[in-house]
Amino acid sequence: MKGFLTTAWLGAVLWLLAPAPLWAINADALLEEVDRRLQPSSYEMYRKIINIEPDGRHREFVFYTVRKGTDKMAAVFLDPPSERGRSTLRLGENMWLYIPAVGRPIRITSLQSVTGGIFSNSDILRLDFSVEYTATLLEEDERHYVLELAARSPAVAYDRLKMWVDRETISPLTIEAYAASGLLIKTLQYSNIIDFGNGVVRPATLETTSPLQEGYRSVMLFSGIRPRELPDEIFTLSFMPRIGEMRQ
């Protein structure tokens, strides 16, 4: 018994002295780790968005997307043919849509949707959560961390987010998005964690529903995520008609 107590006491001391993960102390650091695991700092990828109506009808969109740093993202429509050649650009809080028939970029807002579904432009042109929000750790258990995210600026699409994070993979599982009034705008569910290579292990599926659009849902499928060094020239209004040229 004496030996057991000594061993148990020593184990407890070692547990107390063991370095805790930074996010166990700092919720903002945990949110930064979530961002790091979701995507490299500079990358390219392909996405499909599927908008599904209550009667089962659906419409699909395919994008090629590039991102650099914490404030630059651009994407070009590959399908359907009626949308092909349209492109979007995000620089910080500013967003534009380029339509070939119009021939010039048009300003768009974060809460609008270039695909017409539940995913907003902010969801489609998502930068790092930690750039737009500050985090507070609400609770944790053996499987999850629960974070409350407060918008750093009134320009952010959602005033507050509640995020459930998987402890093992440090990936988001569920996000509830709220307006400043406290109204629940939408719920986003991440699933299907896969290894994309190059150290990117993250969910490949994101689905969203909204109590404001009963019976409708939108799904985003991710593929081909890989790090890539990109020139600043890509992320300019003048380059928007040519974003598709970056595909290799």
N, C-alpha and C positions, 0 to 999 in steps of 0.2 A: 504493500500500500504506500509506504514511504517513497519507494522508487517511482511509483505511478504518479504521486503528487509532484515529485520533483520534475518528472518529464512533462507533466501537464503545465506546471508553472513555467518551465523553460519555453514550451511551445507558445504559451500566451504572451510571454515577453517578446519572443521573436516575431509573432504576429503583429504586436503593437509597434515594433521597430521597423517592420518591413515598409518600404516606400510605397505609398498609395499612388494609383494613377492620378495624373494632374487633374483630370476631370472629376475625381472624387472630391476635390476641394473647390474647383473652379468650374461653374456651369458653362461659362463662355468658352473655356478650353475644350470642354466636351463637345460643344456645338462646332467648334473649329475642326475637331477630329471627325465628326460626322461629315462635314464638308470634304475633308481630305480623302475620306474613304469613298465618297460618292463619285468623285471625279478628279483627274489630274488638274494642275493649275493651267495647263495649256493643252488642248486636245481637239480631236475631231470625233464625230459619231454620227450614226443614223438613227432616226426615230420614226415610228409609225403612230399616228393618233387615230383612234377609232371612236367616232361619236355614235352612240346607240340610242335610239328612240324607244318609247314604251311599246310600240307595236313591233319591235324587232328590226325595223329598218336601220341601216347604218351607213355612214360615209367615212372613207378612209383618206388619210393624208400621209405622205412620206416626205421627210425632210433630211437634208444633209446639214449638219451643224458644226460650227467651229467656235471655240472660246479661247480667250487669252486673259490671264490674270484674273482679277476680281471684279472687273467692270466692263468687259468687252465680250459680246456674243453676237454671232450672225448665223442665219440659217436661210436655206433656199428650198422651195417646194420642188420635189421631183415628180410627185403624183398627187392628185389625178391630173390628166392632161390639161384640163381647164385652168388649173392653178400653176402649172409648170412655169418656172422662171420668176415667179414672185419671190421676194426675199424680205427678210426682216433683219433689223440691226438694233442692238441695245448697247448704249454707252452710258454706264452709270444708271441714272433714273430715267433717261431719255430713250424713247423707242420710235422706230420708223418702219413703215411697210412700203416696199417698192413694187409697183404694178407695171409690167412692161407696156401695157396699152396706154397708161397715163404718162409714163416716161420720166417720172420724178418721184422721190421719196415723199411719203405722207406721214405726218406725225400721228402716232396712235398712243392710247393710254394703257396703263398696266391692267385695268379691269376689263378692257375690251377683249375680244378673242378673234384672232385672224382665222380660226377654223370654225367659229360659230358654235362650239360645244361648251362644256362646262369648264374646260381648261382655259384660264385667262392668259393674256399675253405675259403676265408675270410668271405664270406656271411654265409656259412654253419657253420663255427666255430667262429661265431661272439662273441667277448667279448664286453665290454662296449665301447660305442662311446667316452666317455670322457677320456678313457685311451689312445686312439689312436689319438684324435683330440683336438685342441683348438677351441673355438667357438667365433664368433662375431655376434651380433644381427644386421641383415641387415634392417629389418622393422617389423612392427606389425600392425594388425588391430583388429577389434572386434572378429575375429574368429581364427586368426593364429599369430604365431611368425614365422619369417623366419630367419634361422641361416645359416651362412657360416662357415664350418668346415675346418680347415687347418691341414694337417697331422703333427704329432709331430716328425715323423722319416721317412726317405726315404724307410724304409722297409714296411710301411703301403701300403695296396693294391691300394688305391685311393688317389691321391694327394690332392683332394679337394672334399667336399660334400656340397650340398645345401639342407637344410632340412626344410620342412614345418611342424610345430608342432601345433596340435590342442590346443587352449587355455583352453578349458574346461577339457579335460582329460590329458593334457600334454603328449599325445602320438604322435609319428611321423606319418605323413600322406603320404608324398611324399619325396623321397630322390633322387637327381640327383648326380651321381658319375662321376668325371672328372679326366682325366690324367693330368700330369704336363704340357703337351702341351696345355691344355684347351679343348681337345677333350672330348665330352660327351660319356662315356663308356656304361652307363646303367641308367635306371630309375627304382626305387623300389617304389611300392605302398602298404601301409598297409591299412587293412580294417577289418570289422567285429569284433568290440570291444566286448569282452564278459568277464564275471566274472569267473575266474578259481578257485575261492576260496582262502582262506588264504591271502586275501588282494591283490591278483594279478588280476588286471583288465586291459586288454591290447588287441591289435589286435590279432586275431587268424589266419589271412591270410596275406601273403606277396607275391606279384607278381612282377616279373621283366621282362623287355624287354630291348632290346639293338638296337641302330641304326646300329650296326656292324653285327647283325644277324636278318635281316628283316624277319618278319613272324614267328619267334620263340618266345616262352615265357616259363617261368618257374614259378611254384606256390609252395609256402611252406605253409603247414597247421600245426598249433601248437595244441597240446592237452596234457592233463595230467600234466600241469606245477604245481609243488608243491615244497615248501622248503624242503630241506633235508640236514642234516649234513653228510659230506663225508670225509673219511680219505685221506690223501695225497698220500697214497700208490696207489690209483686208477690211479693217473695221472703220471704214469711212463711208460717207454718203455717196461719194463718187464711185466707189467700188461695188455698190450694191447690185448693179446689173451683172456683175462678173463673179459673184461668190461661187457659183457652180464650177468655175474653172479650177477651184482648189481641190476638187475630187481627184484622187489618184487611182 
